Amino acid sequence: MHDKMGSGLGSIGILSGVLEDVGLGDEERREVAGKISDAAEELGTGLSDIVWSLDPRAGTLEELSGRLAEHAERLLSRDGVSVELDFPESWPGDPLDFQVRRNVLLIGMEALHNVARHADPRRVRLSLEPSGRYRWELRVEDDGCGLRKGAPHPGRGRGLESMGQRAREVDAEIEWSEPVEGGTRVVLRFDPSGGGPPLRRLWQRLRRWLGPDLT
């Protein structure tokens, strides 16, 4: 997220310099000004997301879904991509673990950015729903070019590594797949509490301390 904000600030600086070109016509100036406005709006939203993800006060799954939905609409709808949202009618009121909230938000945003940059889709589906007793499942699915055709871009590879690392930090599971009908599916399964019931959290910590051979 910080890299994207740095890139956005750089874009505003470059575009502002372009506006100073006395040879620009009125139409070109309007186009450049529009791009500056879009970049500034993106930065403002990014700052809001950072503040929310770092706020020690409790956040909820419903708030998380709302932020991801806004991000999807902003990134994709302007390019004519149909965005389908699939969320529960009612939400639990339990607070999200601080680290889970931050990492799931960043993973979801990275998945949506990958779709916008590499997939060239016509339709994207974003869903967040229960998966078992303690876990929830975040899905980002598109009907674009798929992983193999989109993979050569070096930034995408680093993004996938970052998503995997963030998932491991909160004991979540993340999967990438290509459905038979085409496109890409990203599935993240996570525990909103950061590890589930106390005994399960203790077991997970023991496994991390003593290694994978512990049975």
C-alpha positions in Angstrom: 0.0 0.0 0.0 2.8 2.4 0.9 4.5 1.7 -2.5 1.2 2.5 -4.3 1.0 5.8 -2.4 4.5 6.7 -3.3 3.7 5.9 -6.9 0.6 8.0 -6.8 2.5 11.0 -5.4 5.1 10.6 -8.1 2.4 10.6 -10.7 0.9 13.8 -9.4 4.3 15.4 -9.5 4.9 14.4 -13.1 1.4 15.3 -14.3 1.7 18.7 -12.5 4.9 19.3 -14.5 3.1 18.4 -17.7 0.4 21.1 -17.0 3.1 23.7 -17.0 3.8 23.0 -20.7 2.6 26.2 -22.5 2.1 24.1 -25.7 -0.8 22.1 -24.2 -4.2 22.6 -25.7 -7.4 23.1 -23.6 -8.5 19.5 -24.1 -5.1 18.1 -23.2 -5.1 20.2 -20.0 -8.5 18.9 -19.0 -7.3 15.4 -19.5 -4.2 15.8 -17.4 -6.2 17.7 -14.7 -8.6 14.8 -14.6 -5.7 12.3 -14.1 -4.4 14.4 -11.3 -7.8 14.5 -9.7 -8.1 10.7 -9.9 -4.6 10.2 -8.4 -5.4 12.5 -5.6 -8.7 10.7 -4.9 -6.8 7.4 -4.9 -4.3 8.7 -2.4 -7.0 10.1 -0.1 -8.7 6.7 0.0 -5.4 4.9 0.6 -4.7 7.1 3.6 -8.2 6.4 4.9 -7.5 2.6 4.5 -4.2 2.9 6.3 -5.7 4.8 9.2 -8.5 2.3 9.5 -6.2 -0.7 9.4 -3.9 0.7 12.1 -6.6 2.0 14.4 -6.4 0.0 17.6 -10.1 0.4 18.2 -12.3 -2.6 17.1 -13.2 -3.0 13.4 -15.8 -5.5 12.2 -16.2 -7.8 9.3 -19.0 -5.6 7.9 -16.6 -2.6 7.9 -14.0 -4.7 6.2 -16.4 -5.8 3.5 -17.5 -2.2 2.9 -13.9 -1.0 2.4 -13.1 -3.8 0.0 -16.4 -3.2 -1.9 -15.5 0.5 -2.3 -12.1 -0.4 -3.5 -13.4 -2.8 -6.1 -16.0 -0.3 -7.4 -13.4 2.5 -7.7 -10.8 0.3 -9.4 -13.0 -1.6 -11.8 -16.3 0.1 -12.5 -14.7 3.1 -14.3 -13.3 0.7 -16.9 -16.7 -0.9 -17.5 -16.1 -4.0 -15.5 -19.1 -5.5 -13.8 -18.5 -5.9 -10.0 -20.7 -8.5 -8.2 -20.7 -8.3 -4.4 -21.8 -11.3 -2.3 -22.0 -10.6 1.4 -24.2 -11.9 4.2 -27.5 -10.1 5.1 -26.5 -9.9 8.7 -23.0 -9.7 10.3 -21.6 -10.8 13.6 -20.7 -7.9 15.9 -17.5 -9.4 17.2 -14.4 -7.2 16.7 -11.7 -8.2 14.2 -8.3 -9.0 15.6 -6.0 -6.0 14.8 -3.5 -7.9 12.8 -6.1 -9.9 11.0 -8.0 -6.8 10.0 -4.9 -5.2 8.6 -3.6 -8.2 6.7 -6.9 -9.3 5.2 -7.6 -5.7 4.0 -4.2 -5.5 2.3 -4.5 -9.0 0.8 -8.0 -8.1 -0.6 -6.7 -4.8 -2.0 -3.7 -6.5 -3.6 -6.0 -9.1 -5.2 -8.2 -6.4 -6.7 -5.2 -4.4 -7.9 -3.9 -7.6 -9.7 -7.3 -8.0 -11.4 -7.3 -4.4 -12.5 -3.7 -4.4 -13.8 -3.3 -7.8 -15.3 -6.6 -9.7 -15.9 -8.5 -7.6 -18.4 -11.8 -8.9 -17.1 -15.4 -8.2 -17.9 -16.8 -9.4 -14.6 -15.4 -9.6 -11.0 -17.0 -11.2 -8.0 -16.1 -10.2 -4.5 -17.5 -12.3 -1.6 -17.0 -12.6 2.1 -18.9 -15.3 4.0 -18.6 -17.8 6.8 -16.5 -21.0 6.2 -17.0 -23.4 9.1 -17.4 -22.6 12.7 -14.6 -20.2 13.3 -13.3 -19.1 9.9 -14.4 -16.8 7.2 -13.7 -16.9 3.5 -12.7 -14.0 1.2 -13.0 -14.6 -2.5 -11.9 -12.5 -5.5 -12.9 -14.1 -8.8 -12.6 -12.7 -12.3 -13.2 -14.0 -15.9 -10.0 -12.5 -17.3 -6.8 -13.9 -18.8 -5.9 -16.2 -15.9 -2.7 -16.7 -14.0 -0.4 -18.2 -16.7 -1.1 -15.4 -19.2 -1.0 -12.7 -16.5 2.0 -14.0 -14.5 5.0 -12.7 -16.5 4.7 -9.2 -15.1 7.4 -9.0 -12.4 5.3 -6.9 -10.1 2.6 -9.5 -10.0 5.0 -12.2 -8.7 6.1 -9.9 -5.9 2.5 -9.1 -5.1 1.6 -12.8 -4.8 4.5 -13.4 -2.5 3.4 -10.5 -0.3 -0.1 -11.9 -0.1 1.2 -15.3 0.9 3.4 -13.8 3.6 0.6 -11.7 5.0 -1.7 -14.8 5.2 0.9 -16.8 7.1 1.3 -14.0 9.6 -2.3 -14.5 10.7 -2.5 -18.3 10.3 -4.7 -17.9 7.3 -4.8 -20.1 4.2 -4.6 -18.5 0.7 -5.1 -20.3 -2.6 -4.9 -19.2 -6.3 -6.6 -21.2 -8.9 -7.9 -21.1 -12.5 -11.5 -22.2 -12.8 -12.5 -24.4 -15.7 -14.5 -21.6 -17.2 -11.4 -19.3 -17.2 -10.1 -16.4 -15.2 -8.5 -16.5 -11.7 -9.9 -17.2 -8.3 -8.2 -16.1 -5.0 -9.5 -17.6 -1.8 -8.4 -16.5 1.7 -9.7 -18.4 4.7 -9.0 -16.7 8.0 -10.1 -16.5 11.7 -11.5 -13.0 12.6 -10.3 -13.5 16.2 -6.7 -14.1 15.1 -6.6 -17.8 16.0 -9.9 -19.1 17.3 -10.7 -20.5 20.7 -7.9 -20.2 23.4 -6.9 -23.9 23.2 -6.5 -23.7 19.4 -4.5 -20.5 19.6 -2.2 -22.2 22.2 -1.8 -25.2 19.9 -0.8 -23.0 17.0 1.7 -21.2 19.0 3.3 -24.5 20.2 3.6 -25.6 16.6 5.3 -22.4 15.6 7.7 -22.6 18.6 8.5 -26.4 18.3 8.4 -26.8 14.6 6.2 -28.7 12.1 7.2 -32.1 13.4 5.0 -31.6 16.5 2.0 -33.9 16.2 
